[in-house]
Amino acid sequence: MTFLPKFVANRTLPVLLGSFVLLSSILSQPALAQITAFKQAVAEAASTDDEVAAFYRANKYTPIWTGSGPADLARRAALMRALAAADTHGLPAHRYDAAGLMAQMRDVRTTRDLGMVEVALSQALVTYARDIQSGVLVPSKIDDGLVRKVNYKDRADYLVEISQEDPNIFMNGLAPQNREYTGLMKQKLRLERLVADGGWGPKVPSGKFKPGQTGDSVIALRNRLISLGYMGNSATQTYDSDIQKAVQKFQLEHGLEADGVAGKITVDEINVTAQSRLKSVIVAMERERWLMRERGERHVLVNQTDFSAAIIDDDKVTFRTRSVIGKNQSDRRSPEFSDTMEHMVVNPSWYVPRSIITKEYLPQLKNNPGAAGHLIITDGAGRRINRANVDFTQYSARNFPFDMRQPPSTRNALGLVKFIFPNKHNIYLHDTPQKHLFARESRAYSHGCIRLAQPFDFAYTLLAKQTDDPKGYFHSVLNTGQETKVLLEQPIPIHLIYRTAITMPRGGTEYRRDVYGRDAKIWSALADAGVVLSDVQG
């Protein structure tokens, strides 16, 4: 068996691996006995890990780490390099215990020790590989709005792959390979340097600042904007045009109303520490690991914290519009998941969700059977009922037997078009008659679905792939006034995400507020798992 180091007189064999030496003590006993002892040790060590144990049973306990050949050495080296750099990905480095593995390898004295090391390295590999490829956390355990399904690979597959592929290529390919993840890693390193150097300096006193003001607080604002990179060096003590432009640029890059006035919300965002921004970036990296690897050459991206919806073609934004998301209440927050948009409905009816019927409309109907007169009430067979013949007071949320529907109209709650990606959460994108909400800076007002400020233009862009006159075609359907399903010839992936740290194509990173407090929960869970910041300064 080639996995055993050659016996030498002093019973030790140095196996070089970077900066340490693996010492394997081989007892002077028959080779068959050594092989048996090794297999028994591997079986014992892997007995509590079904997937790792299955891998070794399948390969007849042939080692992939502890052999004396160059392939084993290359695997060990690739693994240890990756584990040593785990914290650059915002991973809990202690979980993989690189130092402990090094010590365990140095302390090998018996064949049994060697078998134990073999399994320890495999377990480190599968734990690290799963974490960096699919995330440290299980989203659904953090928040009930995180309904995203993460694609988990069988852990034994990682062992098969590293035993058959170039180990360096394999290890380097585990992390997300897209521009977003790479940009987040760069920003993480930049922020770590900033934090170590003390961050962005003193905070700005609370208050409202506008052009023409002077004083120490304006100087503090000026200095903070310079440190943040929004102004060049300046000695001004007045809120002049340079400060105003810097504030406007900051507001634009943080999803704020760009009025050039540093009010409370703007000042609060200016005062966010580099350490807090670092946490946002690390959380965004974890979220990126949860996403499927291929978003789609064409896809729809809804970033809830940005209150926006975009159509992306080949990594370029083809169309973007403002959006309204679910209100920050337990039963209204918009969930996060990915699906496939299949069709749109022009002139839609609004089939009122049962939760809204029983929580909002049933109490009204009990007081007044004529309430919510814009809605049609139907029985289980879809027949319209006469409200005057129904005693609504006899019903509760549990036994209310009717459905409610709003027919197509310009006043319909869904507006004139909705975009469907069938899902059990009953979430979709749609038009709305409440256009005034899109002028607001923070736009969390819906029951959970995503409202679009420019739904017609959104529809034109989607249809442009299947007709030469998307606008004309859309309006020909709209003008019928009839509820009509329009199929997308090529269904489009849609991703409802939640990112408070967003990389920009031109470089740099923008930030948004944690609307639902989900990022705070994720950071807390990552910290509990062992993720640490490189410095504690702000």
C-alpha positions in Angstrom: 0.0 0.0 0.0 1.5 3.3 -1.1 -0.1 5.4 1.6 2.3 4.3 4.3 5.5 6.2 4.5 8.6 4.1 4.0 10.0 2.7 7.2 13.2 4.3 8.4 15.6 3.3 11.2 14.4 6.0 13.6 10.8 5.2 12.8 10.0 8.8 11.7 9.6 10.3 8.2 9.6 14.0 7.7 7.0 15.0 5.0 7.5 18.7 4.2 4.3 20.8 3.9 5.1 24.5 3.6 6.3 25.7 7.0 5.8 22.5 9.0 6.9 18.9 9.1 4.5 15.9 9.3 6.1 13.2 11.4 4.7 9.7 10.8 6.0 7.0 13.2 5.7 3.6 11.7 5.9 0.5 13.9 8.0 -2.5 12.9 5.1 -4.7 12.2 3.9 -6.5 9.0 2.5 -4.2 6.3 -0.9 -6.0 6.4 -1.3 -5.3 10.1 -0.5 -1.6 9.4 -3.1 -1.4 6.7 -5.7 -3.0 8.9 -4.9 -0.7 11.7 -5.2 2.3 9.4 -8.6 1.2 8.0 -9.9 0.6 11.5 -8.7 4.0 12.6 -10.4 5.7 9.6 -13.6 3.8 10.2 -13.6 4.7 13.9 -12.9 8.4 13.3 -15.5 8.7 10.5 -18.2 6.7 12.4 -20.1 9.8 13.5 -20.0 11.4 10.1 -22.2 9.4 7.7 -21.1 11.1 4.4 -17.4 11.0 5.2 -17.7 7.4 6.3 -19.6 6.5 3.1 -16.8 8.1 1.0 -14.1 5.9 2.7 -16.2 2.8 2.4 -16.6 3.5 -1.3 -12.9 4.0 -1.9 -12.0 1.0 0.3 -10.3 3.3 2.8 -7.6 4.5 0.4 -6.2 7.7 1.9 -6.3 11.0 -0.1 -4.3 13.1 2.4 -1.8 11.0 4.3 0.1 9.2 1.6 3.7 9.8 0.9 3.2 10.7 -2.8 3.2 14.1 -4.4 -0.6 14.0 -5.0 -1.3 13.7 -1.3 1.2 16.4 -0.5 -0.5 18.7 -3.0 -3.9 18.1 -1.5 -2.6 18.8 2.0 -0.9 22.0 0.9 -4.0 23.3 -1.0 -6.2 22.6 2.0 -4.0 24.2 4.6 -3.5 27.3 2.4 -7.3 27.6 2.0 -8.0 27.2 5.7 -5.3 29.7 6.6 -7.1 32.3 4.4 -10.7 31.4 5.6 -11.1 34.7 7.4 -10.6 36.7 4.2 -14.0 35.3 3.1 -15.6 36.2 6.4 -15.7 32.6 7.5 -15.3 31.3 11.1 -11.7 30.2 10.9 -11.7 28.5 14.3 -14.3 26.0 12.9 -11.6 24.5 10.6 -8.8 24.7 13.3 -5.9 24.9 10.9 -3.4 25.1 13.8 -5.0 22.1 15.5 -4.6 20.1 12.3 -1.0 21.1 12.0 -0.3 20.0 15.5 -2.2 16.7 15.0 -0.1 16.0 11.9 3.1 16.8 13.7 2.2 14.5 16.6 1.6 11.4 14.4 3.4 8.5 15.9 1.4 5.4 15.1 -0.6 4.0 12.1 -3.8 4.7 14.1 -2.7 8.3 14.5 -2.3 8.5 10.8 -5.9 7.2 10.2 -7.2 9.8 12.6 -5.4 12.6 10.8 -6.8 11.3 7.5 -10.3 11.7 8.7 -9.6 15.0 10.4 -8.4 16.5 7.2 -11.4 15.2 5.3 -13.8 16.6 7.8 -12.0 20.0 7.7 -12.3 20.0 3.9 -16.0 19.2 3.7 -16.9 21.7 6.5 -14.9 24.5 4.8 -16.1 23.6 1.3 -19.8 23.6 2.4 -19.3 26.9 4.3 -17.6 28.8 1.5 -19.8 27.4 -1.3 -23.2 27.4 0.3 -22.9 29.6 3.4 -22.1 29.2 7.1 -25.7 29.7 8.2 -29.1 28.1 7.2 -31.2 31.1 6.1 -34.5 29.7 7.4 -33.1 29.4 10.9 -32.3 33.1 11.1 -35.5 34.8 10.0 -38.9 33.5 8.7 -38.6 35.9 5.7 -35.4 34.1 4.6 -37.2 31.4 2.6 -34.4 31.1 0.0 -33.6 27.5 -0.8 -29.8 26.9 -0.8 -28.4 24.2 -3.0 -26.3 22.0 -0.8 -23.9 19.5 -2.4 -23.4 16.1 -0.8 -20.4 16.5 1.4 -18.8 13.3 0.2 -18.8 14.8 -3.3 -16.2 17.3 -2.2 -13.9 14.4 -1.2 -14.4 12.7 -4.5 -13.7 15.9 -6.5 -10.5 16.9 -4.6 -9.2 13.3 -5.0 -9.7 13.5 -8.8 -9.0 17.1 -9.7 -6.1 19.5 -9.4 -6.5 20.5 -5.7 -5.5 24.1 -6.2 -8.1 24.6 -8.9 -10.7 22.8 -6.9 -10.1 24.8 -3.7 -10.0 28.1 -5.6 -13.3 27.3 -7.3 -15.3 26.8 -4.2 -16.2 30.4 -3.5 -18.7 32.3 -5.7 -16.9 33.3 -8.9 -18.9 36.3 -9.8 -18.1 40.0 -9.9 -20.3 40.8 -6.8 -18.4 38.4 -4.5 -15.0 39.5 -5.8 -16.0 43.2 -5.2 -17.2 42.5 -1.7 -13.9 40.7 -0.8 -12.0 43.8 -2.0 -14.2 46.1 0.0 -13.8 43.8 3.1 -10.0 44.1 2.9 -10.2 47.9 2.4 -12.5 48.3 5.4 -10.3 46.1 7.5 -7.4 48.4 6.8 -9.6 51.5 7.6 -10.8 50.0 10.9 -7.2 49.2 11.9 -6.2 52.8 11.2 -9.1 54.2 13.3 -11.9 54.5 10.8 -13.2 57.7 9.5 -12.4 59.9 12.5 -14.8 61.8 14.8 -18.5 61.6 14.2 -20.6 64.6 13.2 -22.8 66.1 16.0 -26.5 65.4 15.5 -28.5 68.1 13.9 -29.6 69.4 10.5 -27.1 71.1 8.3 -27.8 73.1 5.1 -26.0 75.6 2.8 -24.8 78.8 4.4 -24.3 77.4 7.9 -21.0 77.8 9.8 -19.4 76.6 13.0 -17.6 73.7 14.5 -20.3 71.2 13.6 -20.0 72.1 9.9 -16.2 71.6 10.2 -16.9 68.2 11.7 -19.2 67.4 8.7 -16.5 68.6 6.3 -13.8 66.5 7.9 -16.0 63.4 7.9 -16.9 63.8 4.2 -13.2 64.2 3.4 -12.4 61.0 5.3 -15.2 59.2 3.5 -13.8 60.2 0.2 -16.6 62.5 -0.9 -14.5 65.7 -0.8 -11.0 66.7 -1.5 -9.0 68.6 1.1 -10.7 71.8 2.1 -10.3 74.5 4.8 -13.8 75.8 4.5 -15.8 76.5 7.7 -19.0 77.2 5.8 -21.5 74.8 4.3 -20.6 75.8 0.8 -21.3 74.4 -2.6 -18.4 71.8 -2.2 -20.0 70.4 1.0 -23.4 70.4 -0.6 -22.2 68.5 -3.7 -20.4 66.0 -1.4 -23.6 65.5 0.7 -25.6 65.0 -2.5 -23.2 62.4 -3.8 -23.2 60.6 -0.4 -27.0 60.6 -0.4 -27.2 59.2 -4.0 -24.8 56.4 -3.0 -26.8 55.5 0.1 -30.3 55.5 -1.3 -31.3 58.8 0.3 -33.1 61.8 -1.0 -30.3 63.8 -2.8 -31.4 67.3 -1.6 -27.9 68.4 -0.5 -29.2 69.0 3.1 -27.7 66.9 5.8 -30.7 66.1 7.9 -30.9 63.6 10.7 -31.1 60.5 8.5 -28.2 61.7 6.3 -26.1 62.5 9.4 -26.9 59.2 10.9 -25.7 57.4 7.8 -22.6 59.6 7.5 -21.8 58.6 11.1 -22.0 54.8 10.5 -18.6 53.4 11.5 -16.3 51.6 9.2 -16.7 48.6 11.5 -20.5 48.6 10.9 -19.9 48.8 7.2 -17.5 45.9 7.4 -20.2 43.8 9.1 -22.6 44.7 6.2 -20.0 43.5 3.7 -19.4 40.2 5.5 -23.2 39.6 5.7 -23.5 40.4 2.0 -20.8 37.8 1.3 -22.7 35.2 3.3 -25.9 36.1 1.4 -24.0 35.8 -1.9 -23.0 32.2 -0.9 -26.7 31.4 -0.5 -27.6 32.4 -4.0 -27.5 30.0 -6.9 -24.3 30.1 -8.9 -25.9 31.2 -12.2 -28.3 34.0 -11.9 -29.1 33.8 -15.6 -27.8 35.8 -18.6 -31.1 37.6 -18.4 -32.8 37.9 -15.0 -34.8 40.2 -12.8 -33.2 41.5 -9.6 -35.2 43.0 -6.8 -33.1 44.5 -4.0 -35.5 45.2 -1.2 -33.2 47.5 0.8 -32.7 49.6 -2.4 -36.4 49.7 -3.1 -35.6 48.9 -6.7 -36.3 46.2 -9.4 -34.1 45.8 -12.4 -33.8 43.7 -15.5 -30.2 42.5 -16.0 -28.8 41.3 -19.4 -25.3 39.9 -19.5 -24.4 41.7 -16.2 -25.7 45.0 -17.4 -28.8 46.8 -16.2 -31.2 47.0 -19.1 -34.0 48.6 -17.1 -34.4 49.8 -13.5 -37.4 51.2 -11.6 -38.3 52.2 -8.1 -40.3 49.7 -6.1 -42.4 49.5 -2.9 -41.8 46.4 -0.7 -43.7 44.9 2.2 -44.4 46.9 5.3 -42.1 46.2 8.3 -44.6 44.1 10.1 -44.4 40.4 10.9 -47.0 39.3 8.4 -46.1 41.8 5.6 -42.4 41.8 5.1 -41.4 40.7 1.6 -39.6 37.3 1.7 -36.3 36.6 0.0 -36.1 33.8 -2.6 -35.4 33.0 -6.2 -37.9 31.7 -8.8 -38.8 31.9 -12.5 -41.0 34.5 -14.0 -43.3 32.8 -16.5 -46.0 35.3 -17.6 -47.7 38.6 -17.0 -51.4 39.3 -16.6 -52.7 42.4 -18.2 -55.9 44.0 -16.8 -55.6 41.7 -13.7 -58.3 40.9 -11.2 -57.1 41.2 -7.6 -57.9 37.9 -5.8 -57.7 39.1 -2.2 -55.4 36.9 -0.1 -57.3 35.1 2.7 -55.1 36.8 5.3 -56.3 40.2 4.1 -59.9 39.1 3.9 -60.0 37.8 7.4 -57.8 40.5 9.1 -59.0 43.6 7.2 -62.3 43.1 5.4 -64.2 40.6 7.6 -64.3 43.1 10.6 -65.6 45.7 8.2 -68.3 43.4 6.8 -69.5 42.5 10.3 -70.2 46.2 11.0 -71.5 46.9 7.5 -72.3 44.3 4.9 -71.9 46.9 2.2 -68.3 47.7 3.2 -65.5 47.3 0.7 -68.0 47.7 -2.1 -65.3 47.7 -4.8 -64.8 44.0 -4.1 -67.0 41.1 -5.4 -67.7 38.4 -2.9 -68.0 34.9 -4.3 -68.7 31.4 -3.0 -66.6 28.3 -3.4 -67.9 27.8 -7.0 -67.1 31.4 -8.0 -70.7 32.6 -8.0 -71.3 36.1 -6.8 -73.3 36.3 -3.6 -75.8 38.9 -2.5 -74.3 40.6 0.6 -77.7 41.6 1.9 -78.5 37.9 2.4 -75.5 37.1 4.5 -75.0 37.5 8.2 -71.3 38.1 8.4 -71.3 38.3 12.1 -71.6 34.5 12.3 -68.2 34.0 10.7 -64.7 34.1 12.0 -61.3 34.0 10.4 -61.4 30.2 10.7 -64.8 29.5 9.0 -65.3 32.4 6.6 -66.4 30.5 3.4 -66.2 33.2 0.8 -63.6 34.7 -1.6 -63.2 38.3 -2.6 -62.1 39.7 -5.9 -61.6 43.2 -7.4 -62.3 43.2 -11.1 -59.9 44.8 -13.6 -59.9 48.6 -13.6 -57.6 51.6 -13.2 -58.4 51.5 -9.5 -57.6 47.9 -9.1 -55.1 47.3 -6.2 -52.8 45.6 -8.7 -53.1 48.3 -11.3 -53.1 47.3 -14.9 -50.4 44.6 -15.0 -48.9 42.0 -12.7 -45.8 39.8 -13.3 -46.1 36.2 -12.1 -43.5 33.7 -10.9 -45.7 31.0 -9.3 -44.7 30.5 -5.7 -46.2 29.3 -2.4 -45.6 32.7 -0.8 -48.1 34.4 -3.2 -45.6 37.1 -4.1 -45.5 38.8 -7.4 -44.5 42.2 -9.0 -47.3 44.5 -10.0 -48.6 48.0 -10.9 -50.4 50.1 -8.3 -52.8 53.1 -8.3 -50.9 54.5 -5.3 -48.2 56.2 -7.4 -47.5 58.8 -4.7 -45.6 56.2 -2.6 -42.8 56.1 -5.1 -41.8 59.7 -4.3 -40.9 58.7 -0.8 -37.3 57.9 0.3 -38.2 54.7 2.3 -40.9 52.6 0.5 -42.1 49.7 2.7 -45.8 49.9 2.5 -47.2 46.8 0.7 -48.7 43.6 2.0 -45.5 41.8 0.8 -45.7 41.9 -3.0 -43.4 44.2 -5.0 -45.0 47.3 -6.5 -43.3 48.9 -9.5 -43.2 52.6 -10.3 -42.9 52.0 -14.1 -44.7 48.7 -14.8 -45.4 49.4 -18.4 -41.8 50.1 -19.2 -40.9 47.0 -17.3 -43.3 45.0 -19.5 -41.9 46.5 -22.7 -38.4 45.5 -21.7 -39.5 41.9 -21.0 -41.5 41.6 -24.2 -38.7 43.1 -26.4 -37.1 39.7 -26.6 -40.2 38.2 -28.3 -41.8 41.0 -30.4 -40.5 43.8 -32.6 -43.1 46.2 -31.2 -43.3 45.4 -27.5 -45.1 48.7 -26.6 -47.6 48.3 -29.4 -48.3 44.7 -28.5 -48.7 45.4 -24.8 -51.2 48.2 -25.4 -53.2 46.1 -27.9 -53.8 43.7 -25.1 -54.3 46.4 -22.5 -56.9 48.2 -24.6 -59.2 45.2 -24.7 -59.9 45.8 -21.0 -60.0 42.0 -20.6 -57.9 40.0 -18.1 -55.3 38.4 -20.3 -52.3 36.2 -19.6 -49.3 37.0 -21.7 -46.7 34.2 -21.7 -43.0 34.9 -21.7 -41.6 32.8 -24.4 -38.3 32.5 -22.4 -39.1 32.3 -18.7 -36.8 34.6 -16.7 -35.1 33.9 -13.4 -36.1 36.4 -10.7 -34.2 37.0 -7.5 -35.7 38.8 -4.5 -32.6 39.8 -2.5 -31.8 42.0 0.5 -28.4 43.7 0.3 -27.3 46.5 2.5 -23.8 46.5 0.8 -23.9 46.6 -3.0 -20.8 46.7 -5.2 -20.9 49.0 -8.2 -19.8 48.0 -11.8 -17.4 51.0 -11.8 -15.9 50.0 -8.5 -16.7 50.9 -4.9 -19.5 49.9 -2.7 -22.8 51.6 -1.8 -24.8 50.9 1.3 -28.5 50.8 2.3 -30.3 50.7 5.6 -31.3 47.4 7.2 -35.1 47.9 6.6 -36.3 44.8 8.3 -33.3 44.3 10.7 -32.4 41.0 8.9 -28.8 41.8 8.4 -28.4 42.5 12.1 -29.8 39.0 12.8 -27.4 37.4 10.3 -24.4 39.2 11.7 -25.3 38.1 15.2 -25.6 34.5 14.0 -22.3 34.7 12.1 -20.6 36.1 15.3 -22.1 33.2 17.3 -20.7 30.8 14.7 -17.2 32.3 15.2 -16.9 35.0 12.6 -14.8 37.9 14.0 -13.7 41.3 12.9 -10.0 41.9 12.5 -10.1 44.9 14.7 -12.6 46.5 17.1 -11.9 50.2 16.4 -14.5 52.3 14.5 
